[in-house]
């Protein structure tokens, strides 16, 4: 149970680039945290009273460990 209150979900939209979905969420919706794992992976979004709008890309290091990095929009847009 998270001490920040609220709720969270991991979701995937079939036949959509999840990076585009993440970009849309960041631009359009209130949230506390968003974790983007890749264009073909589920997104984790939490919602609660803070509305901190912290977004992270989960990048894989050379050692194969996933680490959060600040989310920046793709240049493909």
N, C-alpha and C positions, 0 to 999 in steps of 0.2 A: 504494500500500500504506500502510495506516494504522499509525502507530507505537504506537497503543494496543492492538494485537493484537485478536483476536476476529474477528467476522464481521458482515456487515450485509445487509439485504434491503429492497427497496422492494416493497410488495405492495398489492393492491386486492381487496376482497371484493365480488363482484357482488351487487347488491340489498341492500347494507347501508350504513348511514350511517357513514362512516369516522370521524366524530367519536365515535360510540358505541364503535367498535372501539378507537380511541386511548384513550378513557377506561378501557375494560376492561383494556387492556395496562398502563396506568399503575397501576391498582389491583391487578392480579393477578400480573404477571410481573416478573422481574428484567431489567434492560436498562441499557445505558450511555447511549444517546441516542435520542430519538424526535423526529421532525420531522413535524408535521401540516400538510398543504397545503390542506385543505378537505374538506368532507363527501363530495365526489364525486371525490377525487383519491387516488392511492396514498400510503401512509404509509411513511416511512423509519425503520427500527429497527436499531440496532446493539447487539451483545452482546459482552461481553468481561470481562476480570478486574476492571475498575474498579467495575462496577455503580453508576455515578454517578446514574442515574435522572434525567438532565437531559432535560426535555421542552420543546419549542418549537413555537409556531404560526408558520408562515411567512406573514406578513402583507404585503400589497402596499401600498406607500406611494403618496402622491399622484403621485409621479414614475413609478410603475409598477415599482418595484424591490422584490423580495421580501427581507424582513428577518426574522430570527428574534426572536420575543418569547416570554417565559416562558409556557408553556402553563397556562391556567386552565380548569377545567371549565366547560362551558356551563351557563347558568342554566335551560336547557330540561329538565334531568334531574329 
